[in-house]
Amino acid sequence: MGPRICAGFNFATVEAKIALSMTLQRYSLTLSPGYAHSPHQYHTIRPQHGVQVMLHPL
């Protein structure tokens, strides 16, 4: 990352982690029934069309 990193990067990372943990405490994730796995190689292997998930309240 180097010395020219954004000044708010660490705060934004912590904020994203908190938001994700709060979401995962209240919901469970399952794959959508219409999801078709299609890997796409970029730098790493990723889903070509993203991963469709459904949120179910706990």
Secondary structure as GFF3:
##gff-version 3
##sequence-region A 1 58
A	DSSP	alpha_helix	9	26	.	.	.	ID=ss1
A	DSSP	beta_strand	27	31	.	.	.	ID=ss2
A	DSSP	beta_strand	39	41	.	.	.	ID=ss3
A	DSSP	beta_strand	45	47	.	.	.	ID=ss4
A	DSSP	beta_strand	53	57	.	.	.	ID=ss5
###
